[in-house]
Amino acid sequence: MFWLMIAAAAAAPAPVEYTLSLHQNVPQPEGGGTPSDQWRVRVTLRPGEPQPGKLVELIFDVARQRDGDAGDPQPLSDGKLGLTLTGPGRRVRLLVHPLGDAGVYGAHWTPSAKGLWTLALAPWRDAGPTVSFQVGAGAPMPASSQGHAVLASRTVVAPGKSVEPPPPTVKQLKAELGSRWLDQSESKPDPAEPLARPALAAEPLLSGDAKNGRGLYRLHCAACHGETGEPTAVGRSLHAPLLRDPALIAGRSDDQLVSLLLEGTPSHPAPGTALTLLDAADLVAFLRSDLPAIHQLFPDAAVYTAKTYTLPAPSINRAESLAGDELRPDERALTVFSVYSGDQPATGPRLVPQDPVQLDELSPQTKKGYVVFGSLAGRPVAMAMGLDFTVLRLVSGAPEIARVAPAVVGKGGKEPAGRKPFVSKAAPDAAKALTRLYARAVEAAAMAGREEADRHLFDSPEASKRDSP
């Protein structure tokens, strides 16, 4: 049963916060009796009246009240939570980050459209609450926040004071809930319920709000790294990297990037206290946006490794022979991403560090292929290759990619003598650029394959031979 109260606020000024108190009985194992423990989630929205296109800060205070425990609820420590936002605009799935205080988590969200949104909080790993509620963006807050096993109450906090909301009338309830309220009274399925299930397994969770990250980038990063990620004169003098380089971004985990932004390095000072953890997560989301990602190349990818290989002289000679031109000094090294299948994390494929113990745990039997990144007509391009070095897939925002793909996908091979330059009458320059990338990629991937074969030298013969070039 749901208890509900209507939020009432003065017309002006706008409320600075909007809060909800949600409760969920903790599900018990089959045959475990009646649920008695409860998750308690206090949600705070800032500002209190979300608007389309404007940043909203969501804070979740999560605790568990155990049966028979008369004390305060115990905060959820080190929870792994995800938030799914569904409404009149684009569906979004966000990581919910621990903010340092016990049981306190947060996320940034920019509503993409006006209307009523359903927000579903659920664990993507380990224990945690599974609750959903609704908020209005540029629209009145709903009289009810119905969801999966949720009891809800609401309070609006206006500047300097709290406003106690009056209970809703039946007329207000009907106007607010409409057919959904009637459907539930007839025991029809609640459309919000699937959103709050713990199995968050569709597209990977985003680290933060990319739109807010774009503004933060212009404010804190563009002076050195440039508006497009190409370093400015000041940035070049400080050896700033190309931030919009897919290999640079994909070769680092979200945690590594957030740490770099918040703590800096000896050669890259952090912006000081200008960035919060949620700001840093938004910047990471922006840096990853519009760049080809590993899961786009291999949808079943679970984990991947990243390592940069410098081509030896024989590899350079073979690459130059295939490319038909001499490689520039900066083209003689390439980062190779080796991709493996398995249980897919809700946060997307996981980067495995170059740690011998963790690398040894990767089975050659689950290896899917390789990914390399390059440039096509000034835009990033990603190329996926199978274990036989055949091109499997291309991803790029460059318009030439659709015209050149038929001349590239399905081509290539393990034997150097059988490799031919890509030829496309529809996009000859793009075919030449991709031939150049492939010529380097196949040599670097062969080095990665040999390295993995050496790691598994004493495994079964089938496993150790699988990736030898």
Beta strands, then each sheet from edge to edge (+ up, - down):
strand 1: 17-25
strand 2: 38-46
strand 3: 56-65
strand 4: 74-75
strand 5: 80-86
strand 6: 92-98
strand 7: 104-109
strand 8: 115-125
strand 9: 131-137
strand 10: 151-158
strand 11: 161-163
strand 12: 301-310
strand 13: 333-341
strand 14: 350-351
strand 15: 367-376
strand 16: 379-385
strand 17: 391-396
sheet 1: 4+ 3- 2+ 1- 10+ 11-
sheet 2: 4+ 3- 7+ 6- 5+ 8- 9+
sheet 3: 14+ 12+ 13- 15+ 16- 17+
end
